[in-house]
């Protein structure tokens, strides 16, 4: 019985947060504006078009990290509590990205490019 309880505690403490994200053509998705904790996110671009990933400081918009996520590409990003991550779609068609986060992240919205 003790082993079952420990296993249940382990399973519930190791949960991740998954989301399928569709970014409309020529729009940017901003993640983490209201977040107050560090987290990691595994990103998988399931579309046929590149999406730009850009990290910025919340306070002043200063660039912290960035790269182009190629079609079918996969990467893990590490985000500090004082950063936001932008998913920038400069294509004329929507792109889809699967996102698996290590923690629940608050504050997200879309903006026009």
MINUMI-802293 format. One record per residue: residue number from 1; residue in three letters; x, y, z of N, C-alpha, C in turn. Coordinates in steps of 0.001 Angstrom, whole numbers, plus 500000, padded with zeros to 6 digits. Atoms other than C-alpha are relative to their C-alpha. Last residue first. Example, Ala and Ser with C-alpha at 12.3 -4.5 7.8 and 13.67 -1.06 7.14 Angstrom:
SITE_num_residuo_n.xx_n.yy_n.zz_ca.xx_ca.yy_ca.zz_c.xx_c.yy_c.zz
SITE_2_SER_499180_498810_499940_513670_498940_507140_499230_501090_500730
SITE_1_ALA_500890_498810_500000_512300_495500_507800_500900_501200_500000
END
This chain:
SITE_num_residuo_n.xx_n.yy_n.zz_ca.xx_ca.yy_ca.zz_c.xx_c.yy_c.zz
SITE_113_UNK_498590_499644_500295_502880_541656_463414_500063_501386_499403
SITE_112_UNK_499690_499925_501436_499361_541481_464894_501467_500362_499837
SITE_111_UNK_499910_498641_500530_499141_540465_468566_500271_499897_498500
SITE_110_UNK_499555_499831_501382_498002_537267_470285_500082_501495_499685
SITE_109_UNK_500871_499265_500915_497751_536682_474033_500621_500031_498606
SITE_108_UNK_499741_500250_501414_499141_534769_476999_499004_500773_499145
SITE_107_UNK_499879_498794_500815_499513_535374_480715_500373_499696_498579
SITE_106_UNK_501107_499048_500052_500088_532477_483075_500320_501184_499103
SITE_105_UNK_499493_498674_500335_502318_529399_482763_498814_500932_499773
SITE_104_UNK_501070_499180_500539_501551_526066_484438_500529_501420_499812
SITE_103_UNK_500885_499415_498987_504784_524208_484925_498875_500727_499296
SITE_102_UNK_499700_500670_498733_507158_521957_482936_499093_500487_501130
SITE_101_UNK_499335_499172_498991_505596_523077_479674_500183_499237_501301
SITE_100_UNK_500096_500760_498755_504794_520910_476644_500823_500741_501038
SITE_99_UNK_499233_499450_498880_504051_523022_473551_499744_499129_501229
SITE_98_UNK_500371_500704_498773_502931_521658_470189_500927_500483_501101
SITE_97_UNK_498895_500390_499132_503368_524277_467490_499413_499264_501200
SITE_96_UNK_500413_500729_498792_501052_524925_464559_501240_499532_500744
SITE_95_UNK_499050_501040_499600_501584_527552_461874_499495_499359_501290
SITE_94_UNK_499822_500318_498572_498929_529616_460098_501085_498947_500205
SITE_93_UNK_500859_501102_499588_499519_530794_456505_500218_499731_501480
SITE_92_UNK_501349_499645_500424_500965_534033_455093_498986_498899_500294
SITE_91_UNK_500491_500672_501205_504161_533481_457053_498585_500476_499673
SITE_90_UNK_499912_499031_501087_505768_535890_459522_499518_499417_498680
SITE_89_UNK_500326_500622_501273_504630_533799_462490_499991_501076_498925
SITE_88_UNK_500250_499037_501072_506370_534997_465652_499774_499254_498690
SITE_87_UNK_500038_500909_501133_506142_532850_468799_499565_500864_498817
SITE_86_UNK_500846_499658_501132_507148_535297_471530_500157_498927_498923
SITE_85_UNK_499598_500650_501243_508496_534148_474889_498990_500380_498927
SITE_84_UNK_501131_500484_500792_508284_536348_477954_500588_499311_498775
SITE_83_UNK_500032_500040_501460_511052_536707_480499_498606_499674_499471
SITE_82_UNK_500081_498620_500490_511380_537787_484170_500000_500078_498468
SITE_81_UNK_501234_499353_499534_510514_534358_485596_499853_501429_499482
SITE_80_UNK_499945_499498_498621_513225_532704_483537_498711_500746_500329
SITE_79_UNK_500508_498638_499885_512539_530603_480444_500039_500424_501457
SITE_78_UNK_500034_499745_498562_514397_527475_479384_499710_501477_500188
SITE_77_UNK_499535_498679_499578_513689_526370_475827_499831_500116_501509
SITE_76_UNK_500428_499639_498647_513489_522767_474600_500579_501362_500335
SITE_75_UNK_498996_499377_499141_513663_522116_470857_499390_500205_501391
SITE_74_UNK_500306_500197_498583_511887_520183_468091_501124_500597_500833
SITE_73_UNK_498922_499881_499020_511761_520925_464368_499508_499857_501427
SITE_72_UNK_499820_501309_499365_509014_519630_462008_501124_500006_501038
SITE_71_UNK_501124_500926_500148_509351_522886_460055_500370_498621_500542
SITE_70_UNK_500239_500522_501342_512271_524870_461448_498758_499119_499950
SITE_69_UNK_500359_501405_499817_512159_526771_464723_499529_499471_498649
SITE_68_UNK_501080_500436_500874_514001_530016_464059_499751_498523_500224
SITE_67_UNK_499602_500888_501091_516056_531258_466977_498792_499754_499113
SITE_66_UNK_500845_500126_501175_515936_533547_469977_500595_499111_498931
SITE_65_UNK_499701_501212_500737_517253_534508_473373_499105_499945_498771
SITE_64_UNK_499272_500921_499127_517372_537468_475756_500400_498713_499294
SITE_63_UNK_499821_501344_500550_516307_540494_473658_500810_499127_500962
SITE_62_UNK_498654_500324_500463_515395_543548_475768_500085_498528_499587
SITE_61_UNK_500037_500580_501339_511645_544190_475960_501355_499631_499429
SITE_60_UNK_499609_499039_501031_512070_546572_478921_500014_499444_498576
SITE_59_UNK_499888_498607_499570_510571_545054_482074_500244_500957_498836
SITE_58_UNK_501313_499391_499804_509334_541736_480687_500105_501505_500236
SITE_57_UNK_500239_499624_498608_512745_540749_479341_498655_500708_500104
SITE_56_UNK_499776_498597_499647_512487_539203_475893_499782_500200_501486
SITE_55_UNK_500137_499707_498579_512721_535704_474420_500332_501462_500258
SITE_54_UNK_499212_498880_499468_512129_535206_470706_499678_500186_501478
SITE_53_UNK_500162_500006_498547_510983_532101_468822_500921_501083_500554
SITE_52_UNK_498903_499395_499235_510545_532482_465065_499635_499991_501480
SITE_51_UNK_500532_499030_499046_508223_530050_463294_501190_500532_500805
SITE_50_UNK_499205_499598_498835_509333_528210_460160_499204_500966_500871
SITE_49_UNK_499409_498671_500079_506723_526705_457844_500758_500321_501281
SITE_48_UNK_499004_500018_501078_505549_523155_457099_500713_501334_499837
SITE_47_UNK_500395_499441_501291_503671_522768_460379_501141_499900_498992
SITE_46_UNK_500647_501052_500784_504203_520475_463375_499572_500490_498618
SITE_45_UNK_500670_499331_501105_506766_522760_465046_499407_498922_499095
SITE_44_UNK_499931_500807_501214_507587_520932_468282_499181_500729_498933
SITE_43_UNK_500752_499492_501144_508401_523008_471361_500199_499076_498810
SITE_42_UNK_499589_500768_501167_509459_521625_474748_499092_500418_498849
SITE_41_UNK_501047_500356_500956_508978_524318_477351_500621_499241_498844
SITE_40_UNK_499469_500424_501286_510971_524974_480503_498827_499615_499114
SITE_39_UNK_500567_501220_500556_509915_526986_483520_500761_499617_498737
SITE_38_UNK_499233_500561_501108_511043_529762_485857_499297_498743_499501
SITE_37_UNK_499063_501094_499707_508313_531254_488022_500763_499598_498748
SITE_36_UNK_499045_499563_498974_506297_534511_488150_501013_498914_500371
SITE_35_UNK_499326_501109_499334_504165_534284_485005_501030_500510_500999
SITE_34_UNK_500369_499952_498580_501842_537142_484106_500685_498917_500815
SITE_33_UNK_500004_498619_499502_503358_537889_480686_499681_500103_501490
SITE_32_UNK_499347_499772_498715_504246_534241_480127_499995_501405_500543
SITE_31_UNK_500199_500938_498898_503541_533515_476458_500742_500474_501238
SITE_30_UNK_499136_499654_498870_503087_535978_473585_499638_499101_501170
SITE_29_UNK_500576_500483_498749_501672_534682_470288_501004_500288_501100
SITE_28_UNK_499049_500436_498988_502614_536717_467226_499230_499567_501239
SITE_27_UNK_500282_499644_498611_500549_537215_464082_501075_499431_500910
SITE_26_UNK_499518_498658_499667_501271_537289_460348_499567_500486_501374
SITE_25_UNK_499073_499350_500924_499208_534175_459605_500319_501417_500455
SITE_24_UNK_500516_499539_501291_497451_532752_462656_501086_500691_499165
SITE_23_UNK_499697_498570_500111_499433_530970_465374_499533_500457_498625
SITE_22_UNK_500094_499573_501395_497937_527605_466300_500210_501506_499968
SITE_21_UNK_500089_498559_500230_499126_526207_469638_499935_500263_498500
SITE_20_UNK_499792_499816_501429_498534_522645_470757_499727_501457_499693
SITE_19_UNK_500929_499186_500758_498963_522554_474506_500375_499953_498530
SITE_18_UNK_499878_500117_501447_500550_520331_477085_498954_500868_499326
SITE_17_UNK_501136_499325_500599_501127_521042_480788_500218_500035_498496
SITE_16_UNK_499617_498934_500910_503400_518645_482600_498728_500574_499395
SITE_15_UNK_500888_499657_501096_502786_516454_485618_500577_501130_499161
SITE_14_UNK_499233_499929_501250_505666_515104_487644_499127_500393_498819
SITE_13_UNK_499006_498932_499891_504155_515811_491083_500799_500169_498717
SITE_12_UNK_500647_498694_499940_500983_513845_490331_501018_501134_500087
SITE_11_UNK_500703_499718_501249_502893_510777_489159_499366_501376_500024
SITE_10_UNK_499002_499738_501036_505301_510834_492096_499319_500382_498688
SITE_9_UNK_499398_498695_499708_502504_511148_494660_501007_500380_498928
SITE_8_UNK_501003_498978_500304_500646_508265_493025_500530_501403_500261
SITE_7_UNK_500103_499936_501449_503790_506111_493091_498985_501066_499584
SITE_6_UNK_498805_499304_500487_504371_506928_496757_499963_500150_498485
SITE_5_UNK_500144_498589_499621_500776_505950_497584_501195_500802_499503
SITE_4_UNK_501028_499423_500870_501099_502681_495656_499833_501485_500297
SITE_3_UNK_499423_499806_501327_504381_501829_497379_499005_500645_499049
SITE_2_UNK_499096_498866_499917_502853_502363_500844_500610_500313_498629
SITE_1_UNK_500823_498806_500000_500000_500000_500000_500870_501262_500000
END
